Amino acid sequence: QVQLVESGGGLVQAGGSLRLSCAASGRTFSSYAMGWFRQAPGKEREFVAAMNRSDVRYSLTNYADSVKGRFTISRDNAKNTMSMQMNSLSPADTAIYYCASATVYPISTPRVVGSWGQGTQVTVSS
């Protein structure tokens, strides 16, 4: 598995934007499906977005209904990084965001995640 380090969290006002990044170690980054989860205080960790491994012909992404149309996930295999652009943020998006990797796709449940990052805090003020 890969080692993951997130960055880009912070405090933003409602309606604002943030871009999260995840740096991965290892030379086989392209062979992993990658995704984002989040966990708000007192709640379970929930799926946010994911994309399939990039060493195949087709590109697939999936999003939680709560973020569709607002969040966009992407990856740069040359830099071993994954990013997520988050627009139109609301206080309901406040959580710790975790980068995740898996050998299967889709990544819609924490059960299939092989590696986690340490998390980055996103706080949206009203």
N, CA, C and O atoms as a Tinker XYZ file with bonds, in Angstrom:
   504  protein
     1  N      0.816000   -1.185000    0.000000    73     2
     2  CA     0.000000    0.000000    0.000000    64     1     3
     3  C      0.862000    1.252000    0.000000    63     2     4     5
     4  O      2.071000    1.197000    0.228000    81     3
     5  N      0.224000    2.363000   -0.257000    73     3     6
     6  CA     0.936000    3.626000   -0.304000    64     5     7
     7  C      0.775000    4.378000    1.007000    63     6     8     9
     8  O     -0.122000    4.101000    1.803000    81     7
     9  N      1.673000    5.338000    1.209000    73     7    10
    10  CA     1.543000    6.244000    2.343000    64     9    11
    11  C      0.980000    7.562000    1.822000    63    10    12    13
    12  O      1.376000    8.042000    0.760000    81    11
    13  N      0.058000    8.136000    2.576000    73    11    14
    14  CA    -0.701000    9.290000    2.101000    64    13    15
    15  C     -0.581000   10.446000    3.074000    63    14    16    17
    16  O     -0.618000   10.256000    4.290000    81    15
    17  N     -0.435000   11.665000    2.521000    73    15    18
    18  CA    -0.361000   12.866000    3.345000    64    17    19
    19  C     -1.247000   13.931000    2.716000    63    18    20    21
    20  O     -1.047000   14.321000    1.566000    81    19
    21  N     -2.239000   14.403000    3.490000    73    19    22
    22  CA    -3.154000   15.427000    2.999000    64    21    23
    23  C     -2.639000   16.831000    3.324000    63    22    24    25
    24  O     -1.831000   17.029000    4.232000    81    23
    25  N     -3.131000   17.781000    2.559000    73    23    26
    26  CA    -2.882000   19.192000    2.825000    64    25    27
    27  C     -4.014000   19.999000    2.204000    63    26    28    29
    28  O     -4.785000   19.493000    1.389000    81    27
    29  N     -4.095000   21.266000    2.607000    73    27    30
    30  CA    -5.055000   22.163000    1.979000    64    29    31
    31  C     -6.289000   22.473000    2.773000    63    30    32    33
    32  O     -7.114000   23.270000    2.326000    81    31
    33  N     -6.454000   21.874000    3.943000    73    31    34
    34  CA    -7.611000   22.199000    4.753000    64    33    35
    35  C     -7.491000   23.593000    5.341000    63    34    36    37
    36  O     -6.459000   24.252000    5.214000    81    35
    37  N     -8.558000   24.025000    5.981000    73    35    38
    38  CA    -8.539000   25.344000    6.606000    64    37    39
    39  C     -9.923000   25.826000    6.919000    63    38    40    41
    40  O    -10.889000   25.063000    6.904000    81    39
    41  N    -10.010000   27.126000    7.206000    73    39    42
    42  CA   -11.265000   27.783000    7.560000    64    41    43
    43  C    -11.731000   28.624000    6.378000    63    42    44    45
    44  O    -10.961000   29.400000    5.812000    81    43
    45  N    -12.990000   28.463000    6.014000    73    43    46
    46  CA   -13.539000   29.215000    4.892000    64    45    47
    47  C    -14.977000   29.579000    5.211000    63    46    48    49
    48  O    -15.652000   28.867000    5.955000    81    47
    49  N    -15.445000   30.676000    4.654000    73    47    50
    50  CA   -16.835000   31.081000    4.850000    64    49    51
    51  C    -17.750000   30.281000    3.932000    63    50    52    53
    52  O    -17.331000   29.773000    2.892000    81    51
    53  N    -18.993000   30.185000    4.338000    73    51    54
    54  CA   -19.981000   29.503000    3.523000    64    53    55
    55  C    -20.031000   30.122000    2.125000    63    54    56    57
    56  O    -20.000000   31.342000    1.966000    81    55
    57  N    -20.110000   29.249000    1.120000    73    55    58
    58  CA   -20.090000   29.697000   -0.259000    64    57    59
    59  C    -18.697000   29.748000   -0.869000    63    58    60    61
    60  O    -18.542000   29.927000   -2.077000    81    59
    61  N    -17.696000   29.591000   -0.027000    73    59    62
    62  CA   -16.322000   29.645000   -0.493000    64    61    63
    63  C    -15.822000   28.323000   -1.041000    63    62    64    65
    64  O    -16.578000   27.361000   -1.179000    81    63
    65  N    -14.531000   28.294000   -1.351000    73    63    66
    66  CA   -13.909000   27.112000   -1.970000    64    65    67
    67  C    -12.610000   26.765000   -1.263000    63    66    68    69
    68  O    -11.937000   27.616000   -0.681000    81    67
    69  N    -12.288000   25.491000   -1.337000    73    67    70
    70  CA   -11.003000   24.990000   -0.872000    64    69    71
    71  C    -10.549000   23.885000   -1.816000    63    70    72    73
    72  O    -11.362000   23.234000   -2.471000    81    71
    73  N     -9.252000   23.688000   -1.873000    73    71    74
    74  CA    -8.699000   22.583000   -2.654000    64    73    75
    75  C     -7.830000   21.727000   -1.747000    63    74    76    77
    76  O     -6.844000   22.204000   -1.184000    81    75
    77  N     -8.197000   20.481000   -1.613000    73    75    78
    78  CA    -7.427000   19.531000   -0.827000    64    77    79
    79  C     -6.491000   18.749000   -1.736000    63    78    80    81
    80  O     -6.823000   18.443000   -2.882000    81    79
    81  N     -5.330000   18.435000   -1.210000    73    79    82
    82  CA    -4.372000   17.623000   -1.958000    64    81    83
    83  C     -3.936000   16.438000   -1.116000    63    82    84    85
    84  O     -3.958000   16.480000    0.114000    81    83
    85  N     -3.539000   15.386000   -1.807000    73    83    86
    86  CA    -3.065000   14.174000   -1.135000    64    85    87
    87  C     -1.813000   13.711000   -1.876000    63    86    88    89
    88  O     -1.871000   13.385000   -3.061000    81    87
    89  N     -0.704000   13.683000   -1.184000    73    87    90
    90  CA     0.556000   13.225000   -1.763000    64    89    91
    91  C      0.778000   11.763000   -1.373000    63    90    92    93
    92  O      0.665000   11.391000   -0.206000    81    91
    93  N      1.092000   10.959000   -2.362000    73    91    94
    94  CA     1.266000    9.525000   -2.129000    64    93    95
    95  C      2.706000    9.100000   -2.378000    63    94    96    97
    96  O      3.364000    9.592000   -3.295000    81    95
    97  N      3.175000    8.196000   -1.562000    73    95    98
    98  CA     4.499000    7.627000   -1.778000    64    97    99
    99  C      4.379000    6.349000   -2.597000    63    98   100   101
   100  O      3.292000    5.785000   -2.719000    81    99
   101  N      5.479000    5.901000   -3.149000    73    99   102
   102  CA     5.437000    4.643000   -3.881000    64   101   103
   103  C      5.400000    4.844000   -5.382000    63   102   104   105
   104  O      4.947000    5.877000   -5.876000    81   103
   105  N      5.884000    3.840000   -6.099000    73   103   106
   106  CA     5.981000    3.937000   -7.540000    64   105   107
   107  C      4.795000    3.323000   -8.262000    63   106   108   109
   108  O      4.770000    3.285000   -9.492000    81   107
   109  N      3.814000    2.843000   -7.511000    73   107   110
   110  CA     2.664000    2.193000   -8.136000    64   109   111
   111  C      1.380000    2.969000   -7.896000    63   110   112   113
   112  O      0.294000    2.391000   -7.845000    81   111
   113  N      1.511000    4.274000   -7.749000    73   111   114
   114  CA     0.360000    5.132000   -7.456000    64   113   115
   115  C     -0.752000    4.940000   -8.460000    63   114   116   117
   116  O     -1.925000    4.894000   -8.089000    81   115
   117  N     -0.400000    4.828000   -9.723000    73   115   118
   118  CA    -1.425000    4.742000  -10.761000    64   117   119
   119  C     -2.247000    3.462000  -10.675000    63   118   120   121
   120  O     -3.319000    3.379000  -11.274000    81   119
   121  N     -1.772000    2.479000   -9.953000    73   119   122
   122  CA    -2.495000    1.214000   -9.867000    64   121   123
   123  C     -3.514000    1.170000   -8.728000    63   122   124   125
   124  O     -4.169000    0.148000   -8.523000    81   123
   125  N     -3.649000    2.262000   -7.993000    73   123   126
   126  CA    -4.581000    2.321000   -6.874000    64   125   127
   127  C     -5.776000    3.209000   -7.201000    63   126   128   129
   128  O     -5.636000    4.269000   -7.811000    81   127
   129  N     -6.934000    2.760000   -6.788000    73   127   130
   130  CA    -8.082000    3.653000   -6.742000    64   129   131
   131  C     -7.868000    4.599000   -5.565000    63   130   132   133
   132  O     -7.321000    4.209000   -4.534000    81   131
   133  N     -8.305000    5.843000   -5.730000    73   131   134
   134  CA    -8.087000    6.860000   -4.713000    64   133   135
   135  C     -9.408000    7.535000   -4.364000    63   134   136   137
   136  O    -10.315000    7.640000   -5.191000    81   135
   137  N     -9.488000    7.982000   -3.132000    73   135   138
   138  CA   -10.741000    8.605000   -2.739000    64   137   139
   139  C    -10.594000    9.517000   -1.532000    63   138   140   141
   140  O     -9.520000    9.640000   -0.944000    81   139
   141  N    -11.706000   10.151000   -1.181000    73   139   142
   142  CA   -11.794000   11.023000   -0.010000    64   141   143
   143  C    -12.976000   10.588000    0.849000    63   142   144   145
   144  O    -14.053000   10.261000    0.350000    81   143
   145  N    -12.737000   10.596000    2.142000    73   143   146
   146  CA   -13.782000   10.407000    3.132000    64   145   147
   147  C    -13.734000   11.596000    4.075000    63   146   148   149
   148  O    -12.767000   12.358000    4.093000    81   147
   149  N    -14.788000   11.739000    4.852000    73   147   150
   150  CA   -14.790000   12.780000    5.867000    64   149   151
   151  C    -15.496000   12.300000    7.113000    63   150   152   153
   152  O    -16.343000   11.409000    7.073000    81   151
   153  N    -15.122000   12.919000    8.228000    73   151   154
   154  CA   -15.738000   12.559000    9.501000    64   153   155
   155  C    -15.976000   13.809000   10.310000    63   154   156   157
   156  O    -15.038000   14.520000   10.669000    81   155
   157  N    -17.238000   14.073000   10.596000    73   155   158
   158  CA   -17.621000   15.196000   11.429000    64   157   159
   159  C    -17.687000   14.737000   12.883000    63   158   160   161
   160  O    -17.824000   13.542000   13.143000    81   159
   161  N    -17.594000   15.666000   13.832000    73   159   162
   162  CA   -17.641000   15.276000   15.251000    64   161   163
   163  C    -18.909000   14.496000   15.584000    63   162   164   165
   164  O    -20.019000   14.910000   15.250000    81   163
   165  N    -18.721000   13.362000   16.247000    73   163   166
   166  CA   -19.861000   12.559000   16.660000    64   165   167
   167  C    -20.503000   11.740000   15.569000    63   166   168   169
   168  O    -21.529000   11.098000   15.794000    81   167
   169  N    -19.914000   11.751000   14.388000    73   167   170
   170  CA   -20.491000   11.004000   13.260000    64   169   171
   171  C    -19.498000    9.980000   12.733000    63   170   172   173
   172  O    -18.299000   10.057000   13.002000    81   171
   173  N    -20.014000    9.034000   11.989000    73   171   174
   174  CA   -19.153000    8.028000   11.378000    64   173   175
   175  C    -18.437000    8.607000   10.160000    63   174   176   177
   176  O    -18.878000    9.589000    9.563000    81   175
   177  N    -17.345000    7.982000    9.818000    73   175   178
   178  CA   -16.614000    8.390000    8.622000    64   177   179
   179  C    -17.473000    8.049000    7.400000    63   178   180   181
   180  O    -18.000000    6.943000    7.285000    81   179
   181  N    -17.603000    9.031000    6.483000    73   179   182
   182  CA   -18.457000    8.822000    5.327000    64   181   183
   183  C    -17.705000    9.085000    4.031000    63   182   184   185
   184  O    -16.765000    9.878000    3.969000    81   183
   185  N    -18.157000    8.388000    3.007000    73   183   186
   186  CA   -17.586000    8.534000    1.681000    64   185   187
   187  C    -17.904000    9.900000    1.098000    63   186   188   189
   188  O    -18.999000   10.429000    1.291000    81   187
   189  N    -16.926000   10.473000    0.372000    73   187   190
   190  CA   -17.130000   11.749000   -0.294000    64   189   191
   191  C    -16.984000   11.600000   -1.818000    63   190   192   193
   192  O    -17.903000   11.922000   -2.571000    81   191
   193  N    -15.820000   11.109000   -2.258000    73   191   194
   194  CA   -15.564000   11.005000   -3.693000    64   193   195
   195  C    -14.451000    9.995000   -3.938000    63   194   196   197
   196  O    -13.630000    9.733000   -3.059000    81   195
   197  N    -14.434000    9.432000   -5.141000    73   195   198
   198  CA   -13.384000    8.472000   -5.486000    64   197   199
   199  C    -13.195000    8.418000   -6.989000    63   198   200   201
   200  O    -14.065000    8.820000   -7.761000    81   199
   201  N    -12.040000    7.913000   -7.384000    73   199   202
   202  CA   -11.782000    7.675000   -8.787000    64   201   203
   203  C    -10.975000    6.397000   -8.945000    63   202   204   205
   204  O    -10.230000    6.004000   -8.046000    81   203
   205  N    -11.128000    5.758000  -10.086000    73   203   206
   206  CA   -10.512000    4.456000  -10.269000    64   205   207
   207  C     -9.006000    4.586000  -10.527000    63   206   208   209
   208  O     -8.487000    5.692000  -10.680000    81   207
   209  N     -8.325000    3.461000  -10.572000    73   207   210
   210  CA    -6.919000    3.439000  -10.907000    64   209   211
   211  C     -6.728000    4.046000  -12.284000    63   210   212   213
   212  O     -7.624000    3.954000  -13.123000    81   211
   213  N     -5.594000    4.660000  -12.535000    73   211   214
   214  CA    -5.407000    5.412000  -13.769000    64   213   215
   215  C     -4.561000    4.670000  -14.793000    63   214   216   217
   216  O     -4.255000    5.223000  -15.850000    81   215
   217  N     -4.177000    3.429000  -14.505000    73   215   218
   218  CA    -3.405000    2.663000  -15.484000    64   217   219
   219  C     -4.319000    1.798000  -16.352000    63   218   220   221
   220  O     -3.918000    0.743000  -16.844000    81   219
   221  N     -5.535000    2.262000  -16.523000    73   219   222
   222  CA    -6.506000    1.600000  -17.391000    64   221   223
   223  C     -6.996000    2.606000  -18.425000    63   222   224   225
   224  O     -6.704000    3.798000  -18.335000    81   223
   225  N     -7.736000    2.118000  -19.394000    73   223   226
   226  CA    -8.126000    2.973000  -20.520000    64   225   227
   227  C     -9.155000    4.022000  -20.118000    63   226   228   229
   228  O     -9.146000    5.136000  -20.641000    81   227
   229  N    -10.036000    3.670000  -19.198000    73   227   230
   230  CA   -11.160000    4.546000  -18.896000    64   229   231
   231  C    -11.001000    5.165000  -17.497000    63   230   232   233
   232  O    -10.369000    4.593000  -16.609000    81   231
   233  N    -11.580000    6.319000  -17.342000    73   231   234
   234  CA   -11.541000    7.026000  -16.067000    64   233   235
   235  C    -12.938000    7.037000  -15.456000    63   234   236   237
   236  O    -13.910000    7.390000  -16.123000    81   235
   237  N    -13.031000    6.658000  -14.210000    73   235   238
   238  CA   -14.309000    6.626000  -13.522000    64   237   239
   239  C    -14.213000    7.433000  -12.236000    63   238   240   241
   240  O    -13.199000    7.402000  -11.537000    81   239
   241  N    -15.280000    8.149000  -11.939000    73   239   242
   242  CA   -15.387000    8.854000  -10.673000    64   241   243
   243  C    -16.777000    8.615000  -10.092000    63   242   244   245
   244  O    -17.735000    8.365000  -10.824000    81   243
   245  N    -16.873000    8.694000   -8.788000    73   243   246
   246  CA   -18.187000    8.668000   -8.136000    64   245   247
   247  C    -18.156000    9.579000   -6.928000    63   246   248   249
   248  O    -17.120000    9.769000   -6.291000    81   247
   249  N    -19.305000   10.133000   -6.633000    73   247   250
   250  CA   -19.434000   11.134000   -5.584000    64   249   251
   251  C    -20.626000   10.819000   -4.682000    63   250   252   253
   252  O    -21.618000   10.227000   -5.109000    81   251
   253  N    -20.498000   11.225000   -3.447000    73   251   254
   254  CA   -21.657000   11.187000   -2.556000    64   253   255
   255  C    -22.686000   12.193000   -3.075000    63   254   256   257
   256  O    -22.327000   13.235000   -3.622000    81   255
   257  N    -23.944000   11.874000   -2.900000    73   255   258
   258  CA   -24.996000   12.771000   -3.398000    64   257   259
   259  C    -24.871000   14.177000   -2.812000    63   258   260   261
   260  O    -25.205000   15.163000   -3.468000    81   259
   261  N    -24.391000   14.258000   -1.585000    73   259   262
   262  CA   -24.326000   15.547000   -0.905000    64   261   263
   263  C    -23.273000   16.488000   -1.502000    63   262   264   265
   264  O    -23.290000   17.686000   -1.223000    81   263
   265  N    -22.367000   15.960000   -2.314000    73   263   266
   266  CA   -21.314000   16.819000   -2.867000    64   265   267
   267  C    -21.334000   16.872000   -4.390000    63   266   268   269
   268  O    -20.553000   17.611000   -4.989000    81   267
   269  N    -22.200000   16.114000   -5.016000    73   267   270
   270  CA   -22.266000   16.108000   -6.477000    64   269   271
   271  C    -22.510000   17.509000   -7.005000    63   270   272   273
   272  O    -23.363000   18.240000   -6.501000    81   271
   273  N    -21.748000   17.874000   -8.027000    73   271   274
   274  CA   -21.884000   19.183000   -8.633000    64   273   275
   275  C    -21.099000   20.275000   -7.920000    63   274   276   277
   276  O    -20.965000   21.385000   -8.435000    81   275
   277  N    -20.580000   19.963000   -6.734000    73   275   278
   278  CA   -19.815000   20.963000   -5.976000    64   277   279
   279  C    -18.337000   20.551000   -5.824000    63   278   280   281
   280  O    -17.448000   21.402000   -5.833000    81   279
   281  N    -18.090000   19.255000   -5.685000    73   279   282
   282  CA   -16.729000   18.755000   -5.490000    64   281   283
   283  C    -16.262000   18.044000   -6.755000    63   282   284   285
   284  O    -17.047000   17.394000   -7.446000    81   283
   285  N    -14.970000   18.179000   -7.046000    73   283   286
   286  CA   -14.381000   17.504000   -8.198000    64   285   287
   287  C    -13.067000   16.863000   -7.790000    63   286   288   289
   288  O    -12.178000   17.526000   -7.254000    81   287
   289  N    -12.953000   15.576000   -8.047000    73   287   290
   290  CA   -11.739000   14.843000   -7.706000    64   289   291
   291  C    -10.878000   14.680000   -8.950000    63   290   292   293
   292  O    -11.392000   14.520000  -10.057000    81   291
   293  N     -9.573000   14.723000   -8.760000    73   291   294
   294  CA    -8.652000   14.551000   -9.880000    64   293   295
   295  C     -7.347000   13.958000   -9.366000    63   294   296   297
   296  O     -7.098000   13.939000   -8.160000    81   295
   297  N     -6.516000   13.476000  -10.284000    73   295   298
   298  CA    -5.220000   12.926000   -9.882000    64   297   299
   299  C     -4.180000   13.278000  -10.925000    63   298   300   301
   300  O     -4.484000   13.456000  -12.105000    81   299
   301  N     -2.930000   13.375000  -10.454000    73   299   302
   302  CA    -1.798000   13.655000  -11.318000    64   301   303
   303  C     -0.763000   12.562000  -11.057000    63   302   304   305
   304  O     -0.025000   12.622000  -10.074000    81   303
   305  N     -0.713000   11.576000  -11.930000    73   303   306
   306  CA     0.171000   10.440000  -11.694000    64   305   307
   307  C      1.637000   10.816000  -11.794000    63   306   308   309
   308  O      2.477000   10.188000  -11.150000    81   307
   309  N      1.960000   11.825000  -12.586000    73   307   310
   310  CA     3.354000   12.253000  -12.707000    64   309   311
   311  C      3.875000   12.798000  -11.383000    63   310   312   313
   312  O      5.068000   12.712000  -11.091000    81   311
   313  N      2.969000   13.361000  -10.586000    73   311   314
   314  CA     3.359000   13.943000   -9.302000    64   313   315
   315  C      2.925000   13.089000   -8.116000    63   314   316   317
   316  O      3.152000   13.463000   -6.966000    81   315
   317  N      2.300000   11.943000   -8.391000    73   315   318
   318  CA     1.781000   11.085000   -7.322000    64   317   319
   319  C      0.869000   11.851000   -6.368000    63   318   320   321
   320  O      0.975000   11.725000   -5.148000    81   319
   321  N     -0.006000   12.627000   -6.934000    73   319   322
   322  CA    -0.928000   13.412000   -6.099000    64   321   323
   323  C     -2.370000   13.257000   -6.559000    63   322   324   325
   324  O     -2.652000   12.991000   -7.728000    81   323
   325  N     -3.257000   13.431000   -5.615000    73   323   326
   326  CA    -4.685000   13.478000   -5.876000    64   325   327
   327  C     -5.215000   14.763000   -5.252000    63   326   328   329
   328  O     -4.730000   15.203000   -4.210000    81   327
   329  N     -6.196000   15.350000   -5.884000    73   327   330
   330  CA    -6.754000   16.597000   -5.377000    64   329   331
   331  C     -8.273000   16.532000   -5.389000    63   330   332   333
   332  O     -8.881000   15.707000   -6.072000    81   331
   333  N     -8.853000   17.413000   -4.625000    73   331   334
   334  CA   -10.302000   17.572000   -4.648000    64   333   335
   335  C    -10.628000   19.046000   -4.510000    63   334   336   337
   336  O    -10.327000   19.677000   -3.497000    81   335
   337  N    -11.244000   19.575000   -5.538000    73   335   338
   338  CA   -11.707000   20.956000   -5.529000    64   337   339
   339  C    -13.096000   20.984000   -4.914000    63   338   340   341
   340  O    -13.996000   20.275000   -5.366000    81   339
   341  N    -13.271000   21.801000   -3.886000    73   339   342
   342  CA   -14.539000   21.883000   -3.175000    64   341   343
   343  C    -15.092000   23.297000   -3.322000    63   342   344   345
   344  O    -14.484000   24.256000   -2.847000    81   343
   345  N    -16.228000   23.425000   -3.970000    73   343   346
   346  CA   -16.868000   24.711000   -4.192000    64   345   347
   347  C    -18.202000   24.786000   -3.471000    63   346   348   349
   348  O    -18.756000   23.772000   -3.048000    81   347
   349  N    -18.694000   25.972000   -3.342000    73   347   350
   350  CA   -19.995000   26.214000   -2.698000    64   349   351
   351  C    -20.088000   25.501000   -1.347000    63   350   352   353
   352  O    -21.066000   24.813000   -1.057000    81   351
   353  N    -19.073000   25.676000   -0.549000    73   351   354
   354  CA   -19.016000   24.987000    0.738000    64   353   355
   355  C    -20.078000   25.531000    1.697000    63   354   356   357
   356  O    -20.430000   26.710000    1.684000    81   355
   357  N    -20.566000   24.613000    2.525000    73   355   358
   358  CA   -21.545000   24.984000    3.544000    64   357   359
   359  C    -21.065000   24.448000    4.893000    63   358   360   361
   360  O    -20.178000   23.597000    4.946000    81   359
   361  N    -21.657000   24.949000    5.987000    73   359   362
   362  CA   -21.255000   24.443000    7.308000    64   361   363
   363  C    -21.401000   22.924000    7.431000    63   362   364   365
   364  O    -20.686000   22.298000    8.213000    81   363
   365  N    -22.310000   22.334000    6.674000    73   363   366
   366  CA   -22.487000   20.884000    6.716000    64   365   367
   367  C    -21.277000   20.131000    6.170000    63   366   368   369
   368  O    -21.152000   18.926000    6.384000    81   367
   369  N    -20.400000   20.819000    5.478000    73   367   370
   370  CA   -19.183000   20.187000    4.953000    64   369   371
   371  C    -18.045000   20.194000    5.971000    63   370   372   373
   372  O    -16.979000   19.639000    5.709000    81   371
   373  N    -18.259000   20.807000    7.111000    73   371   374
   374  CA   -17.224000   20.845000    8.149000    64   373   375
   375  C    -16.924000   19.442000    8.651000    63   374   376   377
   376  O    -17.820000   18.722000    9.093000    81   375
   377  N    -15.655000   19.063000    8.579000    73   375   378
   378  CA   -15.248000   17.708000    8.969000    64   377   379
   379  C    -13.741000   17.587000    8.820000    63   378   380   381
   380  O    -13.081000   18.478000    8.283000    81   379
   381  N    -13.211000   16.484000    9.298000    73   379   382
   382  CA   -11.841000   16.101000    8.970000    64   381   383
   383  C    -11.920000   15.276000    7.687000    63   382   384   385
   384  O    -12.686000   14.316000    7.603000    81   383
   385  N    -11.145000   15.648000    6.716000    73   383   386
   386  CA   -11.146000   14.972000    5.428000    64   385   387
   387  C     -9.925000   14.055000    5.329000    63   386   388   389
   388  O     -8.795000   14.452000    5.613000    81   387
   389  N    -10.195000   12.814000    4.915000    73   387   390
   390  CA    -9.152000   11.804000    4.835000    64   389   391
   391  C     -8.954000   11.334000    3.397000    63   390   392   393
   392  O     -9.913000   11.046000    2.681000    81   391
   393  N     -7.724000   11.267000    3.005000    73   391   394
   394  CA    -7.351000   10.668000    1.736000    64   393   395
   395  C     -7.288000    9.155000    1.913000    63   394   396   397
   396  O     -6.883000    8.668000    2.969000    81   395
   397  N     -7.685000    8.419000    0.890000    73   395   398
   398  CA    -7.723000    6.966000    1.002000    64   397   399
   399  C     -7.300000    6.311000   -0.300000    63   398   400   401
   400  O     -7.504000    6.856000   -1.385000    81   399
   401  N     -6.716000    5.148000   -0.174000    73   399   402
   402  CA    -6.369000    4.364000   -1.357000    64   401   403
   403  C     -6.902000    2.950000   -1.193000    63   402   404   405
   404  O     -7.081000    2.454000   -0.080000    81   403
   405  N     -7.150000    2.319000   -2.329000    73   403   406
   406  CA    -7.671000    0.954000   -2.294000    64   405   407
   407  C     -7.271000    0.219000   -3.560000    63   406   408   409
   408  O     -6.925000    0.831000   -4.570000    81   407
   409  N     -7.325000   -1.090000   -3.489000    73   407   410
   410  CA    -7.012000   -1.909000   -4.653000    64   409   411
   411  C     -8.265000   -2.270000   -5.432000    63   410   412   413
   412  O     -8.193000   -2.932000   -6.468000    81   411
   413  N     -9.414000   -1.833000   -4.932000    73   411   414
   414  CA   -10.676000   -2.087000   -5.619000    64   413   415
   415  C    -11.385000   -0.767000   -5.864000    63   414   416   417
   416  O    -11.071000    0.251000   -5.247000    81   415
   417  N    -12.338000   -0.803000   -6.770000    73   415   418
   418  CA   -13.167000    0.366000   -7.074000    64   417   419
   419  C    -14.578000   -0.130000   -7.345000    63   418   420   421
   420  O    -14.732000   -1.173000   -7.982000    81   419
   421  N    -15.615000    0.564000   -6.894000    73   419   422
   422  CA   -15.538000    1.889000   -6.257000    64   421   423
   423  C    -15.163000    1.818000   -4.779000    63   422   424   425
   424  O    -15.309000    0.786000   -4.126000    81   423
   425  N    -14.679000    2.942000   -4.281000    73   423   426
   426  CA   -14.372000    3.057000   -2.864000    64   425   427
   427  C    -15.543000    3.790000   -2.235000    63   426   428   429
   428  O    -15.520000    5.018000   -2.151000    81   427
   429  N    -16.534000    3.094000   -1.805000    73   427   430
   430  CA   -17.698000    3.751000   -1.230000    64   429   431
   431  C    -17.875000    3.438000    0.243000    63   430   432   433
   432  O    -18.795000    3.944000    0.887000    81   431
   433  N    -17.003000    2.611000    0.772000    73   431   434
   434  CA   -17.082000    2.248000    2.180000    64   433   435
   435  C    -15.675000    2.157000    2.755000    63   434   436   437
   436  O    -14.749000    1.729000    2.066000    81   435
   437  N    -15.507000    2.560000    4.022000    73   435   438
   438  CA   -14.176000    2.462000    4.626000    64   437   439
   439  C    -13.628000    1.021000    4.647000    63   438   440   441
   440  O    -12.420000    0.823000    4.777000    81   439
   441  N    -14.496000    0.038000    4.521000    73   439   442
   442  CA   -14.058000   -1.360000    4.628000    64   441   443
   443  C    -13.081000   -1.757000    3.541000    63   442   444   445
   444  O    -12.282000   -2.673000    3.737000    81   443
   445  N    -13.127000   -1.091000    2.404000    73   443   446
   446  CA   -12.240000   -1.495000    1.296000    64   445   447
   447  C    -10.975000   -0.666000    1.231000    63   446   448   449
   448  O    -10.119000   -0.909000    0.380000    81   447
   449  N    -10.843000    0.313000    2.121000    73   447   450
   450  CA    -9.672000    1.187000    2.099000    64   449   451
   451  C     -8.467000    0.455000    2.661000    63   450   452   453
   452  O     -8.535000   -0.177000    3.715000    81   451
   453  N     -7.348000    0.555000    1.925000    73   451   454
   454  CA    -6.122000   -0.084000    2.380000    64   453   455
   455  C     -5.214000    0.858000    3.149000    63   454   456   457
   456  O     -4.546000    0.444000    4.097000    81   455
   457  N     -5.185000    2.128000    2.747000    73   455   458
   458  CA    -4.348000    3.107000    3.419000    64   457   459
   459  C     -5.116000    4.398000    3.633000    63   458   460   461
   460  O     -5.924000    4.801000    2.797000    81   459
   461  N     -4.852000    5.046000    4.768000    73   459   462
   462  CA    -5.463000    6.334000    5.113000    64   461   463
   463  C     -4.381000    7.374000    5.319000    63   462   464   465
   464  O     -3.276000    7.062000    5.764000    81   463
   465  N     -4.709000    8.610000    4.991000    73   463   466
   466  CA    -3.881000    9.708000    5.397000    64   465   467
   467  C     -4.214000   10.097000    6.827000    63   466   468   469
   468  O     -5.085000    9.495000    7.454000    81   467
   469  N     -3.522000   11.099000    7.337000    73   467   470
   470  CA    -3.728000   11.498000    8.742000    64   469   471
   471  C     -4.921000   12.427000    8.908000    63   470   472   473
   472  O     -5.381000   12.655000   10.026000    81   471
   473  N     -5.422000   12.962000    7.806000    73   471   474
   474  CA    -6.590000   13.830000    7.861000    64   473   475
   475  C     -6.227000   15.302000    7.862000    63   474   476   477
   476  O     -5.171000   15.699000    8.356000    81   475
   477  N     -7.116000   16.102000    7.301000    73   475   478
   478  CA    -6.953000   17.549000    7.308000    64   477   479
   479  C     -8.298000   18.186000    7.630000    63   478   480   481
   480  O     -9.330000   17.787000    7.090000    81   479
   481  N     -8.277000   19.176000    8.511000    73   479   482
   482  CA    -9.519000   19.786000    9.004000    64   481   483
   483  C    -10.041000   20.805000    7.998000    63   482   484   485
   484  O     -9.300000   21.657000    7.508000    81   483
   485  N    -11.319000   20.696000    7.708000    73   483   486
   486  CA   -12.028000   21.699000    6.917000    64   485   487
   487  C    -13.144000   22.255000    7.776000    63   486   488   489
   488  O    -13.990000   21.506000    8.265000    81   487
   489  N    -13.151000   23.563000    7.962000    73   487   490
   490  CA   -14.173000   24.219000    8.766000    64   489   491
   491  C    -14.825000   25.303000    7.925000    63   490   492   493
   492  O    -14.152000   26.183000    7.389000    81   491
   493  N    -16.140000   25.227000    7.819000    73   491   494
   494  CA   -16.898000   26.203000    7.040000    64   493   495
   495  C    -17.769000   26.993000    8.002000    63   494   496   497
   496  O    -18.618000   26.429000    8.693000    81   495
   497  N    -17.554000   28.287000    8.042000    73   495   498
   498  CA   -18.323000   29.146000    8.942000    64   497   499
   499  C    -19.539000   29.716000    8.225000    63   498   500   501
   500  O    -19.519000   29.935000    7.014000    81   499
   501  N    -20.587000   29.948000    8.988000    73   499   502
   502  CA   -21.825000   30.464000    8.395000    64   501   503
   503  C    -21.843000   31.981000    8.383000    63   502   504
   504  O    -22.811000   32.584000    7.919000    81   503
